[in-house]
């Protein structure tokens, strides 16, 4: 359900513009799929945050890889529970968001 964002980032070269496109796509999907709006919103703002932090700044390949792996892990975790009951989806979303915040501190 969310992995198309990884494909989009990969197709666009995994750089800043790729994350900007992924953010825009995730925001659009939040409106189209209201049952998963919170997860799409989280992914959109995560991608947007990455763009805001690194726009017009030098960025190493290592940092790009590290961010892509973290984004990929978030997407796979959310994808794994996309069809589960709402309680499990919320539990996973909270765990993913908490882990993302901890990584960024």
PLY file of the C-alpha trace (Angstrom):
ply
format ascii 1.0
element vertex 105
property float x
property float y
property float z
element edge 104
property int vertex1
property int vertex2
end_header
0.00 0.00 0.00
2.83 2.44 0.83
5.69 0.91 -1.16
4.89 2.96 -4.26
6.60 5.82 -2.41
9.86 3.85 -2.35
9.50 3.20 -6.08
8.90 6.91 -6.67
11.98 7.89 -4.67
14.10 5.32 -6.48
12.80 6.34 -9.93
13.64 9.97 -9.20
17.19 9.23 -8.07
16.77 9.09 -4.27
17.73 12.74 -3.87
16.02 15.81 -2.47
13.63 16.17 -5.41
12.65 12.52 -5.06
11.64 13.05 -1.43
9.72 16.19 -2.38
7.77 14.17 -4.95
7.14 11.40 -2.42
5.85 13.93 0.09
3.45 15.39 -2.44
2.23 11.92 -3.46
1.75 10.84 0.16
-0.28 13.97 0.96
-2.49 13.25 -2.07
-2.99 9.64 -1.01
-3.95 10.75 2.51
-6.96 12.44 0.94
-7.75 9.49 -1.33
-7.45 6.85 1.39
-8.80 8.35 4.60
-8.53 5.02 6.48
-4.75 5.34 6.17
-4.51 9.14 6.27
-2.43 9.25 9.46
0.20 6.89 8.03
0.33 8.79 4.73
0.55 12.07 6.64
3.46 10.75 8.70
5.30 9.55 5.58
4.62 12.84 3.78
5.91 14.94 6.64
8.94 12.66 7.11
9.88 13.13 3.46
9.16 16.85 3.68
11.32 17.14 6.81
14.22 15.47 4.99
13.87 17.99 2.16
13.70 20.94 4.55
16.82 19.79 6.41
18.95 19.17 3.36
17.74 21.49 0.61
20.65 23.43 -0.87
23.09 21.62 1.42
25.81 19.14 0.51
24.61 15.62 1.21
26.71 12.49 1.25
25.70 9.26 -0.41
25.98 7.62 2.99
23.41 9.98 4.47
21.08 9.45 1.52
21.39 5.69 1.97
20.79 5.94 5.72
17.65 8.03 5.21
16.34 5.78 2.45
16.80 2.72 4.66
14.97 4.39 7.55
12.14 5.52 5.25
11.99 2.02 3.74
11.80 0.44 7.21
8.94 2.78 8.15
7.05 1.94 4.98
7.50 -1.81 5.37
6.31 -1.68 8.99
3.20 0.31 8.01
2.58 -1.83 4.95
2.69 -5.01 7.06
-0.32 -3.87 9.11
-2.25 -1.94 6.45
-4.99 -4.58 6.38
-4.90 -5.36 10.11
-7.42 -4.05 12.63
-7.28 -0.35 13.49
-5.77 -0.98 16.93
-2.80 -2.82 15.39
-2.39 -0.11 12.75
-2.33 2.59 15.42
0.07 0.62 17.61
2.47 0.22 14.68
2.12 3.84 13.58
2.92 5.00 17.11
5.97 2.72 17.25
7.23 3.93 13.86
6.75 7.60 14.75
8.44 7.14 18.13
11.41 5.40 16.53
11.70 8.13 13.87
11.70 10.85 16.52
14.35 9.00 18.53
16.58 8.65 15.44
16.33 12.39 14.74
17.22 13.56 18.25
0 1
1 2
2 3
3 4
4 5
5 6
6 7
7 8
8 9
9 10
10 11
11 12
12 13
13 14
14 15
15 16
16 17
17 18
18 19
19 20
20 21
21 22
22 23
23 24
24 25
25 26
26 27
27 28
28 29
29 30
30 31
31 32
32 33
33 34
34 35
35 36
36 37
37 38
38 39
39 40
40 41
41 42
42 43
43 44
44 45
45 46
46 47
47 48
48 49
49 50
50 51
51 52
52 53
53 54
54 55
55 56
56 57
57 58
58 59
59 60
60 61
61 62
62 63
63 64
64 65
65 66
66 67
67 68
68 69
69 70
70 71
71 72
72 73
73 74
74 75
75 76
76 77
77 78
78 79
79 80
80 81
81 82
82 83
83 84
84 85
85 86
86 87
87 88
88 89
89 90
90 91
91 92
92 93
93 94
94 95
95 96
96 97
97 98
98 99
99 100
100 101
101 102
102 103
103 104
